[in-house]
Amino acid sequence: MPVRGGHVPASRGVPRPAAGPGRVRAYVPDGPLDLGLVLGPLRRGPGDPTFRAARDGSFWRTSRTPQGPGTLRVTARGAEVRGEAWGPGAEWLLDRLPDLLGAADDPSAFTPRHRLVALTRHRRPGLRLTRTGLVMESLIPSILEQKVTTDEAYRAWRLLVRKFGEPAPGPVPEGMAVMPEPRTWALIPSWEWHRAGVDNKRASTILRAVRVAARLEEAVRMDPVAARARLEVVPGIGPWTSAETVQRSHGAADEVTVGDVHLPGIVGWALAGDRDADDAEMLRLLEPYAGQRHRAARLILLSGRVPPRRTPKMPVWDIGRL
């Protein structure tokens, strides 16, 4: 059950740390790199306080690293990518900049088996699978996205991070914050979950996860299958949530999402003209991409080929108003 009392300092009104010069690292990828495609999956909606795509083409993100909070700005300059970071976690973020940008990913291991997939890959040569090396920052928003619309989940993430997170270090765009630490998540009062539109089931799952956050973060050193098994030990974390997490934390090329409302129909429609495909049929269609099924699904989604809508959109229920 969510905590029924207690006080958590909100980030609002807390002075932002002085923005001194950031630490800098330059990185030259070994092939085409599209920053938007690579970093895009880390963005949880247009108002995500932990992610910002700036008009100058740079990307900002905040993280709670093992060394503390940090902010990273990534900019492409010709063939070179420049990372600049601030805060206690700056060095950690810059050390892992290549992995974040897909250096550990191997797009050459993928062989298209369908014309649509081949065409999309040709049009999107800069797709790499990011690897953040952090579990909780992907796990918590994935739990928030369980069984609700993306708009509802994005709103909850935005409200909770802005209220209970801390100011992002560095000269960041306005409104950016670092996600709360595990203890802060554990102390969020029940009414604040309610105001953010988070039902008791999802809130309780997050509370169970943050109590064992250190053990879950250890999963980043495991292979994706073992990491998913560890995550799913926590009641309320199932295959959908664990896959969504390791796709980001591990850059897991084969961990396809099952249990999704839309993905089976999109994959079925793209590969076989079957808009009614279920998880079993989706996995059958993706068998030729064994070892690279998540990448295949990403390319299918990027193709824009989706079945025409035949039912109204799922209604949005704001439980915070009840």
PyMOL commands that set and color helices and strands:
alter all, ss='L'
color gray80, all
select helices_A, chain A and resi 35-42+90-95+97-100+107-109+115-123+136-144+150-164+182-186+190-195+200-211+213-221+224-231+239-249+263-272+279-285+287-289+293-303+319-321
alter helices_A, ss='H'
color red, helices_A
select strands_A, chain A and resi 23-27+51-53+59-65+68-77+80-86+166-167+177-178
alter strands_A, ss='S'
color yellow, strands_A
deselect
rebuild
show_as cartoon
